[in-house]
Amino acid sequence: MDRLLLLTQAISDLDEEKVFQILDELIAENPSDEEVQEIVAACQRGMIIVGELFDSDDYYVADLIFAGELMSKAVEVLKPIICSRKKDTIGTIVLGTVKGDLHDIGKNIFKGMAETEGFEVHDLGIDVEPDVFVAKVKQIEPQIVAMSAVLTIALNSMKNTVDALKKAGLREKVKIIIGGNPVTEDSCKRIGADAFTTIAGEGVDICKKWIVNSIA
């Protein structure tokens, strides 16, 4: 079986030893930029399967947390290769888990994936007040603001953050993406975000398209 398929399977099986065995083998072969992206994509596909298994009740919250940690470690292993070849930053993202929510697994996975794609990510952490988002946006003038939440009650904090950006005159200067299990198309519209996702890799792809379209 192709090693990328084996890597996807190892991620989805939560087989940590196998994941890093395959990664070590692939890295030892000095992969090209394109091959590194294929490795990252294989890991992402494994995480998608983990999400599907969680949705079908085959995996539990503990499995989801372990998978997130496993993905974060995999990205850290690949980051030195990617960073050593990276010439230019393609864009800047301000990222945080909003006020009232202390979860960071999804946020951390998104951050790792975004950085491997060339984004400079300013991670504000968890339980982030709207004013903190506003202050950071004023300071660094990013193209994108990314907000994460796992708790449904935190959706109100997302809206409060968007409203705070509007009040500060910053809303039209950034694209806003929201992510997490409770976000939907309806909540995205109510919050006033430009896009939503429940899959970290998909969120990064959306951000890349925004950057490409802004340059075109």
C-alpha positions, 0 to 999 in steps of 0.5 A: 500500500502507498505510504501516504495511504498508510499514513492516513490510515495510521492517523485515523487508527490513532496509531502514534508509533506507525504515524511517526515511523512513516513520517521519519521514512518520508522525511529521510528521503528529502521530499520536495515541496509538493511531496511535503504538501502531499504528506500534510494532506494525507494527515488531514485526510486521516483527521477527517476520518477521525471526525467521521468516526466521532460523529458515528459514535465509534470514537469518543471525546478522548479519541478526538483529543488524542487525534488532535495532539497527534496531528499537532505533533505531526505538523511540528515534525514537518515544520522544520522542512517547510520553514527551511524552504519557505521564502515569503509569508503569503498572509497573516491570520489573527487566531483565537478561541473566543470568550467563554470557551477553553478548548484549543485542539481544533484551533491548534490544528488549524494553526499548524496547518495554516503555518505549513501553508505559509501563513503567519499566525498570531495565536491569542490563545483561549477565552479571548475577549473581543477587545483583545481581538480588536487590539491585535487587529489594529496592531498587525493589520492581518488579512484574516481573523479566525475564531474557534469555539466548541461550546454552543454558548460561545457563538454569542462571543463570536458575534460580539467579536465581530460587532467589536470589530465593526465598532472599531471600523475594522470589519471591512478590512479583514475576512473572518472565518469561524470554526468548531462543531457548533458552527453552521451556515445559519450561525455564520450569517447571524454572527456576520462572518465571511465563512465557516468550517468544521474541518481545519484543512478546509478552513486553511483552503478557504483562507488561501483562496481569499489571499489568492483572490485579493492578489488577482 
